[in-house]
Structures are given as structure tokens and as C-alpha cells.
Amino acid sequence: MANANGFRDDELVTRRQKVNGEWVETVFPRVGGRLRLAHEQNDRLGIETEVIRFDENFAVVKATVTTVKGSFCGFGTASAQRDQRLADSLLELAETRSIARGLRFSGYGVEFTSAEEISHVMPETEPATAQSESKDSRSGTDTQENRNEPEAKAAVPSRASGNGNGGKATGAQCRALYALSRKARMGEEDLETVLRPLNATRFEDLSIAEASRLIQYFQTQVAA
């Protein structure tokens, strides 16, 4: 089923985020939806991409989209630190984002940021704790625990909490861990305390899953 903007339901990603203390839903179209609309509405469609910068940590791609309305340019970026889950595909990710932006500027979902541009910063659904808060708020519940319970802090990851190793940590993950540990001003003793439960002496000894959890833990320390 297509909505008022021409996108099908399966071409949209709905995310929930807190704005001024309230959970709100925001819609983000996938690049495939923009491409479908562009092909359907143009007898001739041209898309050209150009690599502006590419190394192991950062990629910048420029896309030029040509439709019956003219030519429109969009730039896409990807970095190993920001896009850790796709650190081995930075060029492809930057290209996808540049095409999405070029199509957006061409008029296809111009009011929407693309789903590919925000996949690294927001969860797909409202966290379970937030859902519980919302239910309590709607039911008028205000228990002593809700009023006095301090904000939970992220626990140090442990090997027991993992779901398998999944291979050694990637170079991009290790670089991110070193950078985040410096930002958190962690000394050698701090790092030893974090790594010991994981049976590791350095970040390179971690598995992909362990490194991912540790990155999330370090991010909470930096943001604290």
C-alpha cells in the first residue's frame, strides 16, 4: 500500500525518539523507494557517482541524479567510527547515502531524511524501559521505586553476557575502542579492569561481539 508521498509501507522505516520528554514517531524512506519513484516518473533517469575521498577510515561520494527536471547533486559520507557495523563497506555506504540525497533533492521524498543516513544513531523501536514508563504514565502509576530509582548505569561487558564470539574484532572496531578510551580518559589500570573479565589484555584479543558491546559501554562513559 502506498502512502500520500508515493512510498510503499515496506519502503519506510519508522523510528521513535524522545523530543522534549515525549516519544514521537518519525518516518524515513529507504533509498529503494526513492529509486522506484524516480524510475516510474522518468522515461530517462541518470545517476552518476564520483568518489571524492576514500581511505580505510572515511569515505565521501558525490552523486549526480539527472531527471526530466534537471540535474541534482548529493554528497554522502561514511566513517569507521560512526558506522562501525559496516566499517568494511564504507565506500558502498557513502555511495548509497549520496544517491539517496541526490534523489531527495530531485523531489522524491524531499521532506524526509533517508533511513540510510540515520541507521547509526537511533534504535528502531522505543526501548522497553521507555515503553514501561509510558504505560505507567498512562495508567497514573507513581510508585516509590519510580520516584526514587536512580538512573541505571551501563554495566561493564563480560564474556558471560555474550552470544558467541563471531570472529576477532575488526581493525575499525579496535581503532574506535582506542579513540573512545582516550576520550573517556581511561588509564592502563582502567583498561585492565575492563578487559580482564573478557580474558583479554588488549582490544585486538576481543571478538567482534565483545568489541561491539565494549564500544557501546565506552560511548556511555564518554557521554556521561
PyMOL commands that set and color helices and strands:
alter all, ss='L'
color gray80, all
select helices_A, chain A and resi 9-11+31-40+84-105+115-118+128-139+144-148+159-161+171-183+188-198+203-205+208-223
alter helices_A, ss='H'
color red, helices_A
select strands_A, chain A and resi 12-19+22-29+46-54+58-67+70-79
alter strands_A, ss='S'
color yellow, strands_A
deselect
rebuild
show_as cartoon
